[in-house]
Amino acid sequence: MAKKTAVVDLGSNSIRMVIFEKTSRYGFYTTCEYKRKVRLGENSYNNGKILQEEAMQKAEDALKFFKECSLKHKCKKMFIIGTSALRDAPNSKEFIKRIKKKLNLNIRCIDGKEESYLGGLAALNLLSPFKNATTLDIGGGSSELCLIKNNKIVSCISLDIGTVRLKELFYDKGKTDSLDEFIDPILNQIPNEFCNHNLIAIGGSLRAISNSIMQKNSYPLRNLHDFHYDLDEEKEHIEKILKAKADSLANFGIKKDRFDTIKKGIFIFLKIAQKLKTKHIITSGVGIREGVYLKDLLRPNSKFPINFNPSLKSLQDRFLKKDRNNYTTKFAIQIFNSLKDIHKIHENYKQNLLVAAKLCHIGEYLNFYFSNEHSAHFVLEGLNYGFSHKEKVLIANIIKLNGKKVNPYNLEPYKQLLPNTHIISWLNFILNLAKILNSINENNINFIFSDNTLYIFNDSKILNLPKEEIKKITKPTSLSLVINQKP
């Protein structure tokens, strides 16, 4: 098993390398990421798509540095993927041979359909669950679309429109008046089946748009991955960025290295979104690099096993002691089921409770004191894949509450992402009662709810429970707890 794998995306605009580390068969996390804005496709679209010497030398220097980094991190595998600029170039084979000869690195140039597939594969496996969507990855030389229906990749296409390509062919020459004439025939290549209300936004330009919207709305989380917004509600803001002068783009939260390409990306995005009849945008923090890694990790399959989450597994592998019994999960589910007639919480929240129970002890890895706050931080910053923002915030907050009374003022920053106080209070109570029961290291505990009372007992012996700790837990109702007694 290759513990560490480096994946390099040799794009038209920039070259990025991500290093992934396995913690078990399917559990993994990102250890680091490197980026070099090389512009491999620079000046090629004005010169018969031929890669220019200056750009090739920059790419060679970047790959040399990336190789050194991968060796430093002791990577056992290194995948280097060439996309639009490389596949379009007549001299791409010469460049690939040059890198092989000088650096002993192998570059695999992929076609547009595979590039689209890899982006779709990453989104399908690493976003929170969805059934139907079309992914859009806007790069420097091309834009890829992947159609996902009923949780399966159905079709992939690649379009020869990208930010650097438009910049050199139209914007740099002052020919923006002819952009529609150029782009409309290309958009007509998109089959009608790709039309979808849900569009998954992949790539730097689309993430920059999402980041700007998050800042404008004072969004409570920093995570771009799995950030959702309605296009109609934010279209005016996006168009303001499109019309803004270059020196005012920073006011919209656009980073300086995006100043010369962001407007081209927005132009392509709005055109394709209109063509697809898009209503809802799902931001993806993953793309081709994660797709390359997953294709190798999951082979011969294309999806993780049912009910498996790589981030949850990775956190458990790295930070939870293997020799320590954890019955918190078991007790939390038992209590939830026993009290369902009184809490009346939808079964969907049981999964959030389950994850909270699995991770509520993780903060003890850092320090026993304030471990609930440490655990909450682990959830918000480390539970990266497969969970919505609402799920992460709920899981983190019921862990952080640690059985204390819910104070709406403390939850105010996350109000737009949290369910009502009734749900939070019950999950907080159930989780922390389960945590206390876990502390006695007794696996066989039974629960029966009767006459507004929860009976907690063991059929064969007396449970030595810390009653004072149990009394401290805030109960959502006048529920009574009776220990070591059957109804």
N, C-alpha and C positions, 0 to 999 in steps of 0.2 A: 504494500500500500504506500503510494507516494504521499508523504505527510504534507509536504508543501509543494504547491504548483504555481508557477508564474504564467500569466496570460497577458500577451501584448496585443493591443489593437492598433494596427498601423493605418490610421485614418488619413483622410485628405487634409484635415485641419490640424489635428494633434495626434501625438502618439502617447498612449497610456499603458501602464503596466500595473496589474493588480496581482497581489500574492494572496492566495487562499491557503488556509491550513485546515486539514482534516482533524477532527477530534475522535471520530469513530467512523463506521462504514459510510454513513450519509451526513453525519453532523460536521459542519464546517463554519468558518468565519473568515472575514477579511483581515489580514494582519497589517497590510499597508498598501498604499497606492502612489504611483509616480506618474507625473505628466510632463511632457515637453511639447510646446507649441511649435512644431516643426514646419507645418504647412507643406507637406510632401507634394501636394497638388498645385502649389503656388506657381503661377505663370505657365502652367502646363496647358490650361484650357485656351490660352491665346497662342499656343505653339503646337497645334496638332496633338494635344494631350500628352506630349513627350515630357517625361520627368526631367527637370532642370538640375544641373550639376550642384548648384548651391543647396537646393532642397535635399538632394540625395546625400550630400555630405552631412547636413544637419541630422538627417535620419540615421545615418551610419553612426554618428557621434552619440545620438540618443540611445541607439540599440547597444552600443558598446557599454554605456553607463548602466543600462538596464541589465545587461548580462552580469556585470560586476555586482549589482544589487542582488540579483537572483542567487548568485554563488554565495554572497555574504549571508543570505537567508537560508542557505542550504536547500534550495528547491531541487527536487528530484525530476521535475518535469518543467518544460518551458514551451508554451505554444505561442507562435507569432503569426498573427492573422492579418493579411493584406486585404483592403477593401477597395472602394471605388477608384481612387487615384491610381492604385497599382494595377487593377484589372483593366482600366481604360488605356493605360500607357503602352505604346508600341515597344518601349525599351524596358518593360517591367522585368523580363527574363534576365536582362543584363544586370539590373539592379539586384535581383534575387541571387544571382551567381556571385556578384561582388560581395554581398553580405556573407554568403557561405564561405567564400575564399578568405576574406579578411577577418571575420569574427567567428566562423564555424557555427553559424546560426542558420536554421532552416525556416524560411518564410513560406507559409501556405496562402496563396491568393485564392479567395473564395468568390463565387459569383453572387449576384444580387439576391437571388432567391435563398441561398443558404444564409446570407447575412440577415435577411428578413426572418428566416426560421429561427436563428439563434437568439435574436431579440425577443421573438414570441415565446420561445422555450423558457427564457429567463423570467419573463413576465408571468407566464402561466404557473410556474412553480414557486415564485418568490413574492408575488403580490398576495394580498388577502383574497380568499376565494371569489371567483366570478365565473359566470357561464359564457357570456358572449361579449366580444369586444374586437376592435381592430386596433392593432398596434401601429404607431407611426414613429419611425426613427429618422430624424432629419440630420444628415451628416454634411460634410463639406462638399462632397461630390455627388451624392445621391440621397434619395429618401426611400426607405423600405417600409412596406406595409405587410402585416401578417394578420390573416383572418382567423379568429378563434371562435368556434361554435360548440356549445355543450362541453366545455372544458377540453376541447381538442383543437389542434392546429389543422386547419382545413386547406388553406391556400396562402401562397406567398408571392409578392411581386416587388420589383425594384424599379424606381423611376429616376431618370437622369436629371434630377434637379437637386441641388445642394447649395449651401450658403456660399462656399468659396467659388463654385461654378458661376452662380449668378453675379457675385461680386465682380469677377474678372470679365465676364461676357457683357454685363449690362451696366452695373453701378459705376465701375471705374471708367467706363467709356461715356457715361452720361446718356445711356440709351434706355432708361427705365420706362419710357413711353411704349416701348415695344415688348415689355415683359409679358403682358397678357397674351399677345400674339404667339409668344414662345411657349408659355406654360400651358395654355388651354388644350392644345393637341396632346400634350403629355398626360394631363389629367384625364383625358378621355380614354387612356389606356387602363384606367382603374375599372374593373368589372363592377356591375351594380351590386353583386353579392357582398362586396366589401362595405357597403353602406351600413352604418351602425350608430346607435345613439351613444355608445360608449367608445371613447378613443383613449388608448393608453399612450401617453406621451413619453417617448424615450429620446435620449440625446441631450447635449449641453444646451442648445437653444431653448428647447421646450422646458427643461428644468429651470433655466433662468427666468422664463415667464412665470412658472409656478412660484419660484422664490420671491419674485416681485409682488405677486398677489398675496402671498403669505405675510409679507412685510406690511403691505397696505392694510390688510385686515387684522393686524396684530395677532396673528395666529399663535396659539399657545405652545405649539411644538416646533422644534427646529427640523424635524425629519421631513425631507422632500419625498422620500419613498412612500408611496401609498397616499399622498395628499390628493384630495378630490376637490373639484370645483365645477360649477355649472357655467358653460361657455357664455350663455346669454347674459348672465349676471356680471361677468368679468370682461366681456368683449370691449366695452368702452375703455377700460383701463389698458387692455392690450393694444388697442388702436392708438392710444395716447403715446405709448412707447414707440410705436411705428412712426408716428409723426414728430416725435421729439428730436431736437437738435442733439448732435453727438455729445456736446459738452454738458448736456443736462441728463444724460442717461443714468448717471450715478444716482440721481435723485429718485430713480425708480428701482434702485437696488441692483442695477446691472453692473457686473464687474468689468473692469477696464479691458481685460483681454477678450471681452465679448462685444465691445463697442462697434467693431467693423463688420460683424456678422449677424448680430441679433436682429436687425431689421429685415435682413434677407430671410432669416429663419421664421420670423413672424409672418412675413408675406406668404411663404410656402405653407405654413401651418394653417393660416386662415383660409387659404384657397382649398387645401385638401379637406379641412374640416367642413367647409361649405359643400364640397363635392360628396362627402360621406354622410351629410345630414347629421353631424355630430351635435349632441346636446350636453354630454357629461364627459369631463376630462379626469383621467386617473393618471397621476404622475408616477413614473417608474424610475427608481434610482438605480435600476439594473438594466443591462443591455447585452451587447454582443460578447463582452468579456465573461460575464456570468454565464451566458449561453454556451460558450466554448467549454467552460469548466463543468457545467452540468451535463453536457453531452458526454464528456469523458467519465464523470462521476456516476451517472445513472445508467450507463449502457448495460444491457441492451434496451433498457426501458427509457421512457421519456418523461416520467413523472415519479415523484417520491412515493413510497408506500402509503397506503391509506392511513390517515390520522397521524402522519409523521411530520414534524416540523424541524428543519435543520438548525434554526437559531435556538429553539428551546433545548434541543438535544446537545448543542454545542455548549450552552451555558451550564447544563447539568454535568457534562463531561469534564469541563474545566474547573468548576467551582464547588461542586457538591461532593462531600466525602462519600466514597464508595462503601466504606465499612460501617456507615451510620444508618440505622433503620429510620425510615421516614414514613410514618403512618398518617401524616397530616392529610395527604390526598385521599386516602381511603375513608378517614373519618369525615372529612368535609363533604364528600359525596353522600355518605350515609346520613349525615345530619340534614343535608339539603333535601334528600328524598323523604326523610321522616317528617319534615316540617312543611312539605309542599302544600298541604291543605290550609296552612295559616299564612305562609309568605306569598303564595300564589305568583311566584316569579316564573317567567317563561323558561322552558328547558334550555333555550339557547344560552342563557347566562351560566348554566352549569359548566360549560366548557371554559368560560373565563375563570370561574371559581377553581376548576381543576388545575389550570395553568398557574394561578396564584398560589395554590397549595404546593405545587411542585417547586416553585421558586421563592417562597416566602422565607426560607432559611438561608438563601444564597448570600445575603448580606453579612452573615456571621463569618464568612470567609475573610472579610475585611476587619470587622470588629464586632464583638458581641453587643457592645453598647450602641444604641441607635441602629441596630441591625435591620430593623424594619425600613428605615429611611434609605439605608444602603441598598437593600433589596429592591425598593421601588426605583432607585436610580438604575440598577442593573436592567430592570424591565424596560424603562423608557429608552435607554441608550444601547441595550444589547439584544433586545428581542426584535431583530431587524426585519425578518422575513415572515410572510404569511399571516401577519396580524394587521388589522385596520388600526388607525389612530385611536378610534373610540375604544377598541378592545384593550390596547396597550395602556391608555390612560386609566381605564376602569381597573384593570389588574394592578397597576402601580398604586393607585389610591387606596384600594381596599387592603393592600399589604401595608401601606404607610400608616393608615389609621390605627392599626394594631389594637383594635378592640375599643378604641376611644369613641366618644360621641361624635357624630358627624357635625362639623361646623360648616355651614354653607359658605361662610366668608372665606375659609381656607380653600374651598373648592372653586371659588369664583373664577380664577384664571382659566380653568378647564371646563367651565360651564357648558360651552357649546358642544363639547365632546362627551359629556357624561350623561347617564340616564338619571331618572328622578331619585330623590333622597331615599325613598322606600327601598329601592333595589340596592343602593349602596349600603344602607344600614344593615339589611339582612345579610348580604354577602360578607360584610365586615364582621358581623357577629358569628356567622357560621365558620368562617376561616379561622378566627382567633380562638373559638372554642375548640376547634380541631387541633390547633397548634398546642394548646395547653394539654389536651388529652394525649397528644403525641409525646409530651415531655416525660411521661411515666414509663415509656418504652413497653407498653402493653398492647399487643396486636388485637386481642379478642375483646372488643367492647361493643355492646349492643345498645340500640336506641329505639324507644317506643314513644310516640306522641299520643297523649290522651288527656282530655279535659284541660286543654290549654297548658299542659305540663309535658316537658321532655324528660323522660326517665333514662338515666345513663347507668348501665350496670354490666357486670360479668356474671355469667351463670354459675361459675365454679369458685370465685373468690371475691374478696373485698377489694375494690379499687382504691388505691392510695392517691387520691387526686388533690391537687393544691386548691382547696376550696376558696381561699382568699383571692387567688388569682382569677378564678372563675367569676367571683362576685364583681370584680372590677370591669368585666366586659359589659359594655352597654347593650342592653337588649332592645330590639326595635319595638316590642310591645310588652304587655304585662306577663309575658311568658314566664312560667316557673321552671326551675331546673331541680330535679331530684336525683341524687346520686346513690348508687348501691341499693336501688329498690325498684321492683317491677310494679307496674300499674295493677 
